[in-house]
Amino acid sequence: MHKRTLAIASGLLASSLIPDFAQAQTARAVNPQTAAQRAAALADTGHCQEALPQLSKALGHIQDSDLKRKVGLAGVKCSMAASDAGRAVSFLVWLNHEFPHDAAILYLSSHVYSDLSVRASNELLSTNPGSPQVHELNAEALETMGKWKEAAEEYRAVLAKDPQMPGIHYRLGRLLLSQPNAPPTVKDDARREFEEELKIDPSNAGANFVLGELARQAENWPAAIEYFSKATKLDVSFGDAYLGLGRSLMGANKAAEAIAPLEIAAKLQPDNPAVHFNLATAYRRAGRKADADREFVEHRQASEKVNQTSDEIKKQVSGGTVEAPPPAEKPPQ
């Protein structure tokens, strides 16, 4: 009886060890590094349909930097071949996170996003040829080519099909202000477009901003302050709107009130020389000399940084010397 009991116990022990052994074998078989290498090899030989699920699973489980890169690039290639835009973008986002500022990956990203844009445009044209969006797409293309009249006609075609479509009057107004050699009445025409936009979409911060800027240029300070204030409330990250508000308040001789929006603008745009110059001016007019002196230093440093960046870009483009930049703005006396 004792021998029989030992045999049963030994059998139970052996049977309990078998699953652990099998799991260990399976773990070794699906080692993430090995699986990733196998998936990349499948992609290299054109077996994308089989490789894609494995490449997706490999994300986040690879330690080797070269293998990470290889898997990500293979994933993008196979996703684009399979016309799987969502998965291609997922691989690109992962690659840019793992390899920030990598020139080759940024280059690839620009081409993939461009290709996806073309594919979406072609699908729009083939499936909805008469839609307002097709006219809007045509208008944007014409605008980039400088064909202002043709672009305006396309934007108006959008409004003919959908008079309440948000953003179109704003685009028309922006187009009017962008065209060279515009007639003297262009600002009035553009203003009407932005006002029409706000009737359709009162939450358009951009339209409020441009109306504020037009009013500021005309020294209509109450209107400028109202429009810029609305723009900052609609978009709390709109640095230019805070700058415009501050400048308009100073124009209305309200330097003390201008300080708050200009301080916000300085936080949002710390490298913008114009922000520091206007904030320094507001401080000085409000009698805060120490703060003004500090901001004028910030203005000078920001101006030098901008000029240095501009010089470097020009040198890279021309490969030669460049002219000296214009002097920075001088503090008011």
Phi, psi and omega per residue, in radians:
M1 nan -0.695 -3.133
H2 -1.092 -0.734 3.126
K3 -1.130 -0.675 3.139
R4 -1.116 -0.705 3.139
T5 -1.117 -0.736 3.116
L6 -1.095 -0.710 -3.134
A7 -1.105 -0.739 3.132
I8 -1.121 -0.760 -3.136
A9 -1.089 -0.740 3.126
S10 -1.104 -0.684 3.133
G11 -1.139 -0.715 3.132
L12 -1.140 -0.709 3.134
L13 -1.112 -0.762 -3.139
A14 -1.120 -0.723 -3.114
S15 -1.176 -0.554 3.134
S16 -1.263 -0.439 -3.131
L17 -1.429 -0.422 -3.057
I18 -1.057 -0.804 3.122
P19 -1.061 -0.719 3.132
D20 -1.078 -0.706 3.128
F21 -1.128 -0.739 3.141
A22 -1.141 -0.702 3.127
Q23 -1.120 -0.681 3.121
A24 -1.118 -0.709 3.113
Q25 -1.111 -0.735 3.132
T26 -1.121 -0.730 3.138
A27 -1.041 -0.722 3.129
R28 -1.172 -0.583 -3.085
A29 -1.230 -0.534 -3.086
V30 -1.918 0.556 3.058
N31 -0.893 2.230 -3.046
P32 -0.954 -0.708 -3.127
Q33 -1.115 -0.795 -3.132
T34 -1.128 -0.764 3.141
A35 -1.095 -0.681 3.135
A36 -1.163 -0.729 3.117
Q37 -1.103 -0.704 3.137
R38 -1.139 -0.730 -3.141
A39 -1.136 -0.722 3.118
A40 -1.118 -0.667 3.123
A41 -1.150 -0.671 3.086
L42 -1.083 -0.741 3.130
A43 -1.115 -0.702 -3.127
D44 -1.073 -0.542 -3.112
T45 -1.682 0.203 3.048
G46 1.514 0.095 3.127
H47 -1.530 1.041 -3.010
C48 -1.176 -0.651 -3.114
Q49 -1.058 -0.688 3.113
E50 -1.375 -0.559 -3.053
A51 -1.349 -0.624 -2.986
L52 -0.969 -0.869 3.129
P53 -1.044 -0.656 -3.138
Q54 -1.230 -0.645 3.104
L55 -1.133 -0.703 3.115
S56 -1.118 -0.734 3.133
K57 -1.138 -0.517 -3.076
A58 -1.245 -0.397 -3.107
L59 -1.049 2.309 3.112
G60 1.505 -0.069 -3.110
H61 -2.086 0.173 -3.089
I62 -1.922 2.374 3.135
Q63 -1.752 -0.630 -3.080
D64 -1.210 2.207 -3.064
S65 -1.112 -0.771 -3.132
D66 -1.106 -0.679 3.138
L67 -1.217 -0.655 3.061
K68 -0.966 -0.865 -3.112
R69 -1.068 -0.774 -3.105
K70 -1.108 -0.743 3.135
V71 -1.142 -0.778 -3.139
G72 -1.087 -0.792 3.136
L73 -1.134 -0.707 3.106
A74 -1.116 -0.667 3.125
G75 -1.104 -0.733 3.107
V76 -1.108 -0.816 -3.115
K77 -1.028 -0.855 -3.089
C78 -1.218 -0.636 3.125
S79 -1.113 -0.737 3.124
M80 -1.184 -0.646 3.107
A81 -1.128 -0.572 -3.133
A82 -1.562 0.060 -3.094
S83 0.993 0.606 3.109
D84 -1.748 1.491 -3.046
A85 -1.093 -0.739 -3.111
G86 -1.047 -0.768 -3.121
R87 -1.238 -0.638 3.109
A88 -1.065 -0.767 3.128
V89 -1.144 -0.668 3.108
S90 -1.060 -0.774 3.102
F91 -1.107 -0.718 -3.139
L92 -1.128 -0.755 3.115
V93 -1.053 -0.751 3.131
W94 -1.121 -0.778 3.139
L95 -1.068 -0.770 -3.128
N96 -1.199 -0.480 3.061
H97 -1.281 -0.732 -3.097
E98 -1.347 -0.527 -3.099
F99 -2.259 1.172 -3.096
P100 -1.106 2.463 3.093
H101 1.140 0.261 3.103
D102 -1.274 2.111 -3.035
A103 -1.037 -0.771 -3.089
A104 -1.145 -0.687 -3.115
I105 -1.281 -0.647 3.068
L106 -1.131 -0.677 3.096
Y107 -1.096 -0.802 3.110
L108 -1.060 -0.765 -3.123
S109 -1.020 -0.768 -3.127
S110 -1.074 -0.683 -3.134
H111 -1.254 -0.717 -3.126
V112 -1.151 -0.814 -3.141
Y113 -1.110 -0.643 3.092
S114 -1.120 -0.746 3.139
D115 -1.138 -0.732 3.117
L116 -1.112 -0.644 3.102
S117 -1.111 -0.758 3.127
V118 -1.115 -0.735 -3.140
R119 -1.090 -0.755 -3.141
A120 -1.151 -0.678 3.114
S121 -1.110 -0.757 3.127
N122 -1.108 -0.681 3.117
E123 -1.169 -0.697 3.091
L124 -1.057 -0.789 -3.118
L125 -1.143 -0.639 -3.084
S126 -1.409 -0.530 -3.064
T127 -1.719 -0.431 -3.115
N128 -2.397 1.042 -2.994
P129 -1.073 -0.479 -3.095
G130 -1.795 0.207 -3.049
S131 -1.324 2.743 3.058
P132 -1.023 -0.559 -3.112
Q133 -1.133 -0.561 3.102
V134 -1.157 -0.754 3.083
H135 -1.098 -0.698 3.128
E136 -1.127 -0.701 3.105
L137 -1.106 -0.747 3.094
N138 -1.099 -0.712 -3.135
A139 -1.084 -0.754 3.136
E140 -1.091 -0.723 3.132
A141 -1.131 -0.760 3.134
L142 -1.135 -0.634 -3.139
E143 -1.128 -0.703 3.131
T144 -1.158 -0.423 3.112
M145 -1.549 0.010 -3.140
G146 1.361 0.275 3.121
K147 -1.607 1.360 -2.966
W148 -1.133 -0.796 -3.096
K149 -1.094 -0.815 -3.138
E150 -1.115 -0.677 3.127
A151 -1.130 -0.739 3.124
A152 -1.078 -0.684 3.111
E153 -1.090 -0.686 3.121
E154 -1.186 -0.704 3.089
Y155 -1.105 -0.661 3.109
R156 -1.210 -0.537 3.065
A157 -1.134 -0.608 3.067
V158 -1.068 -0.847 -3.109
L159 -1.146 -0.516 3.093
A160 -1.144 -0.597 3.135
K161 -1.480 -0.602 -3.117
D162 -2.523 1.527 -3.063
P163 -1.078 -0.363 -3.093
Q164 -1.797 0.276 -3.115
M165 -1.236 2.114 -3.102
P166 -1.140 2.554 3.007
G167 1.613 -0.299 -3.021
I168 -1.339 -0.782 3.081
H169 -1.075 -0.639 3.099
Y170 -1.082 -0.761 3.131
R171 -1.144 -0.676 3.102
L172 -1.108 -0.765 3.124
G173 -1.109 -0.735 3.116
R174 -1.124 -0.693 3.123
L175 -1.092 -0.748 -3.134
L176 -1.052 -0.692 -3.120
L177 -1.337 -0.358 -3.072
S178 -1.494 -0.461 -3.008
Q179 -1.225 2.439 3.129
P180 -1.305 2.745 3.090
N181 0.934 0.715 -3.126
A182 -1.301 2.633 3.120
P183 -1.185 2.850 -3.106
P184 -1.055 -0.410 -3.089
T185 -1.450 0.018 -2.986
V186 -1.095 -0.634 -3.126
K187 -1.149 -0.669 3.100
D188 -1.161 -0.718 3.110
D189 -1.107 -0.765 -3.140
A190 -1.134 -0.714 3.138
R191 -1.013 -0.726 3.124
R192 -1.104 -0.661 3.126
E193 -1.126 -0.755 -3.135
F194 -1.176 -0.629 3.094
E195 -1.162 -0.685 3.073
E196 -1.121 -0.640 3.114
E197 -1.069 -0.744 -3.109
L198 -1.199 -0.418 3.043
K199 -1.182 -0.610 3.139
I200 -1.450 -0.766 -3.069
D201 -2.371 1.517 -3.130
P202 -1.108 -0.261 -3.099
S203 -1.561 0.142 -3.127
N204 -1.336 1.770 -3.113
A205 -1.143 -0.609 -3.133
G206 -1.101 -0.737 3.128
A207 -1.133 -0.736 3.087
N208 -1.076 -0.701 -3.130
F209 -1.096 -0.844 -3.082
V210 -1.160 -0.675 3.068
L211 -1.096 -0.642 3.067
G212 -1.126 -0.725 -3.133
E213 -1.178 -0.697 3.091
L214 -1.098 -0.712 3.112
A215 -1.179 -0.663 3.130
R216 -1.127 -0.746 3.132
Q217 -1.106 -0.525 3.107
A218 -1.533 0.056 -3.117
E219 1.027 0.542 3.019
N220 -1.590 1.394 -2.955
W221 -1.093 -0.754 -3.141
P222 -1.027 -0.770 3.134
A223 -1.168 -0.724 3.136
A224 -1.072 -0.791 -3.132
I225 -1.084 -0.708 -3.125
E226 -1.134 -0.827 -3.107
Y227 -1.181 -0.779 3.130
F228 -1.108 -0.686 3.120
S229 -1.064 -0.750 3.107
K230 -1.089 -0.730 -3.125
A231 -1.086 -0.706 -3.138
T232 -1.208 -0.539 3.114
K233 -1.315 -0.592 3.139
L234 -1.322 -0.510 3.135
D235 -2.488 1.736 -3.042
V236 -1.247 -0.142 3.105
S237 -1.777 0.198 -3.050
F238 -1.472 1.481 -3.062
G239 -1.030 -0.735 -3.123
D240 -1.106 -0.572 3.122
A241 -1.187 -0.699 3.074
Y242 -1.120 -0.690 3.098
L243 -1.105 -0.817 3.113
G244 -1.048 -0.697 3.119
L245 -1.113 -0.788 3.128
G246 -1.083 -0.763 3.140
R247 -1.123 -0.672 -3.127
S248 -1.207 -0.678 3.097
L249 -1.114 -0.683 3.072
M250 -1.154 -0.662 3.099
G251 -1.079 -0.523 3.113
A252 -1.565 0.260 3.141
N253 1.055 0.698 3.091
K254 -2.131 1.042 -3.052
A255 -1.067 -0.701 -3.120
A256 -1.089 -0.673 3.125
E257 -1.278 -0.444 -3.110
A258 -1.260 -0.371 -3.041
I259 -1.080 -0.790 -3.064
A260 -1.039 -0.928 3.127
P261 -1.128 -0.583 3.133
L262 -1.226 -0.580 3.067
E263 -1.147 -0.666 3.084
I264 -1.154 -0.734 3.120
A265 -1.051 -0.669 -3.141
A266 -1.157 -0.585 3.087
K267 -1.251 -0.645 -3.116
L268 -1.359 -0.566 -3.092
Q269 -2.288 1.189 -3.062
P270 -1.129 -0.330 -3.123
D271 -1.746 0.152 -3.119
N272 -1.597 1.920 -3.116
P273 -1.016 -0.649 -3.099
A274 -1.076 -0.623 3.133
V275 -1.120 -0.851 -3.116
H276 -1.143 -0.659 3.132
F277 -1.096 -0.817 -3.113
N278 -1.218 -0.624 3.097
L279 -1.169 -0.721 3.094
A280 -1.065 -0.729 3.129
T281 -1.111 -0.746 3.115
A282 -1.098 -0.754 3.092
Y283 -1.020 -0.805 -3.087
R284 -1.112 -0.758 3.141
R285 -1.173 -0.454 3.116
A286 -1.539 0.050 3.090
G287 1.463 0.276 -3.133
R288 -1.777 1.329 -3.005
K289 -1.081 -0.766 -3.103
A290 -1.086 -0.752 3.110
D291 -1.146 -0.666 3.128
A292 -1.110 -0.783 3.141
D293 -1.070 -0.705 3.117
R294 -1.100 -0.746 -3.117
E295 -1.216 -0.569 3.076
F296 -1.164 -0.577 3.030
V297 -1.131 -0.766 3.097
E298 -1.058 -0.683 3.128
H299 -1.103 -0.793 -3.130
R300 -1.101 -0.772 -3.129
Q301 -1.137 -0.726 3.119
A302 -1.130 -0.673 3.118
S303 -1.126 -0.740 3.120
E304 -1.098 -0.679 3.135
K305 -1.146 -0.743 3.124
V306 -1.114 -0.784 3.141
N307 -1.108 -0.684 3.131
Q308 -1.132 -0.764 3.107
T309 -1.084 -0.734 3.129
S310 -1.107 -0.725 3.120
D311 -1.085 -0.757 -3.116
E312 -1.110 -0.696 3.124
I313 -1.141 -0.761 3.140
K314 -1.104 -0.699 3.129
K315 -1.124 -0.693 3.137
Q316 -1.155 -0.618 -3.117
V317 -1.337 -0.800 -3.045
S318 -1.584 -0.471 -3.096
G319 1.265 0.245 -3.120
G320 -2.391 -2.785 -3.135
T321 -1.447 2.833 -3.137
V322 -2.245 2.823 3.112
E323 -1.272 2.714 3.118
A324 -1.164 2.469 -3.128
P325 -1.238 2.761 3.092
P326 -1.165 2.677 -3.133
P327 -1.156 2.678 3.100
A328 -1.208 2.817 3.115
E329 -1.076 2.536 3.138
K330 -1.649 2.543 3.093
P331 -1.095 2.558 3.087
P332 -1.211 2.599 3.132
Q333 -1.395 nan nan
